[in-house]
Amino acid sequence: MLGPVILAASRSDKMRRFISAAPGTKQVVDRFIAGETVDQVVPIVEDAGDKGLEVTLDVVGEDITTPEQAEAARDAYLELIERLKALDLGPRAEMSVKLSMFGQALEGGHELALANVRPVVEAAAAIGTTVTLDAEDHTTLDSMFAIHEELRKGFPQTGCVIQSYLFRTEDDARRLAAAGSRVRIVKGAYKEPASVAYQDKAEIDKAYVRITRILMEGEGYPMIGSHDPRLIAIAQELGRQTGRKLDEYEFQMLYGIRSDEHIRLAAEGHRMRVYTAYGTDWYGYFMRRLAEKPANLLFFGRSILTKG
């Protein structure tokens, strides 16, 4: 039951200051965050490619309170794309974006987020890659899906994320599993009420399997976002049952978690993409990684004690 407590702490300025100042924080943050600048993340993209891996890059930051901050987030992605273009790394790396960073929660946020994310999608397409819209809490999803649908009119390769812990997601998966679509399935990492989401891990896992089957049986391109060995094995079996070739779906895992498994799946011929976050505003992303897995919290606690 620690997960909801940690997620609540992710919204606390007091906890942000405490954790940022803790002696062991940097050691743990460095495990999940690839760096703070484009210069630091580019070698990671190159190294991943040399190992047969692909990446999706996330410029972290969620507490957007002004249109100017939203524009700065847009510009950070455009800077990233320019660097990838200069180094001919576009085909190795897609982008993952949270529409909250692009102003979705502000007044007129739907239109603002669409206006800010569109040039990022256009620039990504120009260097041979694409963008996936990350899922956030359930109150934002109708807007996210509407923006996704609008972007796909000009850029059909634009992807989106769905979350197995939400009751609505099986219906969303059926709608999205169409030819040309790219859909990442994850369990979900936000604190959601029992009125809209499963609260029991076993129910979330069962829903994950049902949704994965829907995606595999559909005509789109499933992206399996999980570190769970059992769910990975089930996805492989569903791929075989539905006659998919190994390049007709992919696995995605977080940077810094189960790195040996990244290599193993790629060696078996699977497409394996590493979700790689970077930037200075790491706190919210970091706290969700702690909430997802108790072992991450234990690792953090040990680091604080040994550095204190």
Salt bridges, closest charged atoms under 4 A:
ASP30 OD2 - LYS26 NZ 2.69
ASP39 OD1 - ARG83 NH1 2.41
ASP47 OD2 - LYS51 NZ 3.06
ASP50 OD1 - ARG92 NH1 3.97
GLU54 OE1 - ARG271 NH2 2.67
GLU54 OE1 - ARG273 NH2 3.30
ASP58 OD2 - LYS98 NZ 3.25
GLU62 OE2 - ARG288 NH2 2.90
ASP63 OD1 - ARG11 NH1 3.98
ASP63 OD2 - ARG16 NH2 2.57
ASP75 OD1 - ARG74 NE 2.96
GLU94 OE1 - ARG182 NH2 2.29
ASP134 OD2 - LYS98 NZ 3.27
ASP134 OD1 - ARG184 NH1 2.62
ASP142 OD1 - ARG168 NH1 3.05
GLU150 OE2 - ARG118 NH2 3.80
GLU150 OE1 - LYS153 NZ 2.99
GLU170 OE1 - ARG174 NH2 3.89
GLU170 OE2 - ARG210 NE 2.94
ASP171 OD1 - ARG174 NH1 3.16
ASP172 OD2 - ARG168 NE 2.69
ASP172 OD1 - ARG175 NH2 3.16
GLU192 OE1 - HIS138 ND1 2.57
GLU203 OE2 - LYS206 NZ 3.69
ASP205 OD1 - LYS187 NZ 3.05
ASP205 OD2 - LYS201 NZ 2.81
GLU217 OE2 - ARG213 NH1 3.74
ASP228 OD2 - LYS187 NZ 3.54
GLU237 OE1 - ARG240 NH2 2.99
GLU250 OE2 - ARG273 NE 2.71
GLU261 OE1 - ARG258 NH2 3.73
GLU261 OE2 - ARG264 NH2 2.58
GLU268 OE2 - ARG264 NH1 2.43
GLU268 OE1 - HIS270 NE2 3.87
ASP281 OD1 - ARG16 NH1 3.31
GLU292 OE2 - ARG289 NH2 2.59
